[in-house]
Amino acid sequence: MIVARVRDKMVCPADLQVSVMRVDGRWDAFPEFIDKEKHPDCLARIVFAATELRTLYDLAE
């Protein structure tokens, strides 16, 4: 769901992969193998999408 939302904005590389992991009692999304300097808008979009989706969904234990 995160990758689909981010790709719609066309700011991320086509081969983007995102891992979702539980961190400190909540889930978070982490992009894999992305150059932070080349794609700062992509990283910001991933954070935004994860925050938005976190309000709607919770992962089971």
N, C-alpha and C positions, 0 to 999 in steps of 0.2 A: 504494500500500500504506500509506503514511504517513497520508494523508487518511482512508482507511477506518478505520484504528485510532483516529485522533483523534476522528472523528465518532461512534464508538461511545460515547464518554465524554460526549457532549453538552455540551462546554465551549467549542466553537468555533462561529463563525458558519457558516451553511449554505453560503455562497458561498466558503468557504476554498479557496485555491489555494496549493500548495507547489511551489517550484522545488528541484530537486536539482542540485547543482554540485560539481565537484571542487575542493577547497581543500587546499593543502599536502599533496598526495599521497593524500588520502582524500576521500570524498564526504560532503556534508552537506546538510541540508534547511533551506530558508529560506521562511517564510511570506510571502506577498505581500499587501500592503495590509491589514494588521491593526493595530488599535489596541492597543498593548501595555498600556495602562492599563486598558482595558475587558476584555481577554481574557488576563490573565497565566497562568491555568490552561491555556489553550489553548497558549500558547507553551511552557510547561513540558512539556506532553504531547507536542508536536512534537519537542522535544529528546529526550525519553525514547524515543519511537518510533524516531527516527532512530538513536539509540545502539543500541537493541535490534536493529534491522534491519541496521545496519552490521556487527554480529558475525556475521550470517548471510550477507550478500551483499556482493560487491565489484563495482564498475562496471568495465567494460572501458575500456581507454585510448581 
